[in-house]
């Protein structure tokens, strides 16, 4: 299962080797230039960077990295220290030296986070996860890859997401979950920007080729392999060809041959690509590519029924892994060998290989299963502790937020209260102003009223006193003249008495001291009584018409004396000297809710603007206060069409 990750290891190496070919001849000049520069010059660090790129992958290269890092540390230059750590981590990672890789990774990570060198940071996270896979810590690798992806997503770092998905795909594929791994790789490839550099595309295309092969999606494999070759050609055209690229070209030819073997069953075309791969593979080629090449030849010879050559090729591939110390990863090759033996008719040897594989698989499965269970338990414990820590932090945050919310609520309540009090004070101030204004207006009205009343009272009183004195002063006054003076005295006395009674009634109404005798009466009866009294007083000057539905009986609870008195004032002239003829119409009906009786008195003298006197004003005020005492309405309306009128509303039921 580590065969996949080992291929990825070499593909990662492309990203560093891209620069080495074009500057191999400059090593001496760079080293001499460094010697000429004084210690502490930042240019020395930049030159070390170029040397590390040229020498990368070699023992001399790691010595340069160590010198570079030491000098960057002395100069307190974290940027170059971080880059040196990256080269060191990749060097030891490619040699599967976990401790040394982690040493440089631990130096790089905090610096990269602080300086925002996220491409280096996420690359090293992938290296860490791949190391977990080397050690068969698959669950830990998957968990860390998911965490890295979550962090990259929160940051919106596309390269970080791509790297995390590639790392996650590696973990899935290493445990046989090829479909899941392929899905992650395809998502990562879609995220690559169009202007992304070719090394990243080469990397992803290479692993997509392998993932498609292991999921038997040979058409997709060929599609990605074709893109890989095109990108590789373009990459070399932009740089300079290096022997290190032969490994990648061999990789392309191997999977081209697999396409024609597996999908097209075209042996002639497959052989063309096998020969091309054979030209590229040599003793210096990376052992994984050599192993793949001989596995391809074994598959080809099996197809052509050349079983001896097929078995020789598969044995070479198995020995390559043994020499690399990866015998435990030869399970797939042994399985292929067993199939070749069976197809060749050598069933006894095939059975022996299958039995050996069964024992190994049981042992490996048990070991891996135990490791995974331990890893899952460790991850669970870590997640549990982190969750508990988050719960504590959340509880503290909730307490702080609750305290802030409480303080805010109290502050808000205080502000609202202050606003309400302020508004109340403002309203009270306005009420006081209005009350003072109303009081001043009332005092003024009272003063005018008293002034007018004093005049209206003095006039008849003077007449009474004056004519009384005349009668008393002349005992021999003729009877006819005496009777005339007596009539004047009586008339003025009646007028004076009426004024006094009106003033007393008004005073009692205003003070609420008026007493009422309430009973239920039919409205027509009350109107008829008032009509009878008005006709005897009007002496034919005023014609009164009452309009009411005779079939409708309207009973009202009221003080009949006061009610009839109010109607009588509406049906008569207040001054007996007025001789104008007029017609008064009274319309009686129920309100829409049948709770009030409505009376509309048209052309009444009390509403006539030309007849307004102090006495009429007092009379209207008395009427208004009487009807309002019973929760009714008394309203004067001036209408040019129908003439002056007064509208009265009186509840059918008297209120308490």
Secondary structure, DSSP 8 states (H G I E B T S, - for coil): -HHHHHHHHHHHHHHHHTTTGGGGGGHHHHHHHHHHS-TT-HHHHHHHHHHHHHHTTSHHHHHHHHHHHHHHHHTT-HHHHHHHHHHHHHHHHHTT-HHHHHHHHHHHHHHHHHHT-HHHHHHHHHHHHHHHHHTT-HHHHHHHHHHHHHHHHHHT-HHHHHHHHHHHHHHHHHTT-HHHHHHHHHHHHHHS-TT--HHHHHHHHHHHHHHHHHTT-HHHHHHHHHHHHHHHHHHHHHS---TTHHHHHHHHHHHHHHHIIIII--HHHHHHHHHHHHHH--TTS-HHHHHHHHHHHHHHHHHTT-HHHHHHHHHHHHHHHHHTT-GGG-HHHHHHHHHHHHHHT-HHHHHHHHHHHHHHHHHHHHHHHHHHHHHHHHHHHHHHHHHHHHHHHHHHHHHHHHHHHHHHHHHHHHHHHHHHHHHHHHHHHHHHHHHHHHHHHHHHHHHHHHHHHHHHHHHHHHHHHHHHHHHHH-TT--HHHHHHHHHHHHHHHHHHHHHHHHHHHHHHHHHT-----EEEEEHHHHHHHHHHHHHHHHTTSEEEEEE--TT---EEEEEHHHHHHHHHHHHS-SSTT----EEEEEEEEE-TTSSEEEEEEET-GGG-GGG--HHHHHHHHHHHHHHHHTT-EEEEE--TTT-SEEEEEEESS---
